[in-house]
């Protein structure tokens, strides 16, 4: 089930974020995780439209944040990876929220591969992330054919 979380869920979301980042972003340093964590919790969560995936017991297992037609964040509890939660969230984002763009860390090979598999392609590259740190970002857009398939 995909729903919008409440502010009361933010602590769960930031815990999922940290867990996910530690299992997929091995290029980040500990000080980077500590730098981003309060920014995401106190600033970014309030600037995006958040959606979360809940399992049958209503436990949040993943979430995403969207602004306009851009997916700004997508994180899955590391214990829940491989269960198609990310795919369900992204399809919801494309079909219901009209998402057509995403930025992804170039060093996160799994995420780059996932978005390519889901119909996105690289249109540009930035040497630095949005916080000015030297983590190159790939700017991706949904392919025209994938857009047509999703009726976007």
C-alpha positions, 0 to 999 in steps of 0.5 A: 500500500502506498500512502502519504506519511504524517510528520509523526512518521518522519523519524521512521523515514529518516531511520530508513534513509540512514539504513538504506544509505549505509547499505547502498552508498558505500562511497559516502563517509560517516561525516557525510551521512551525519551532514545530510541526516539533519538536512533531510529530516529538518529541511528536505522532508518538508519540501517534497511530497512524501509517499511511503510503502507500507506492508500488510502489517502497516509497517513503513518499508520504503519511501520517496519524495517528489517535487513537480515531475522530479523524484527527489529521493527513493529509499527502501529499508535494507531488510526489504530490498529485493521485494519490488518495493522500489519498483512499486513506488517508482511506478506509482510516481510515474503513473500517478505523480507524473514523474519524468526526471530523477537525479542519482549519485553516479557512484551508486551503480545499483540505483543507476542500473535500476533507473535505466531498467525502469526507462530512464536515461542520462541527459546530463552530469554534474560534478557536485551534488546539491550540497556542493559536495564532490559526489557526481550526480547523473541527471536522468529523464524518462525515455519517450517510449517509457513515457508513452507506455505509462501514459505520461 
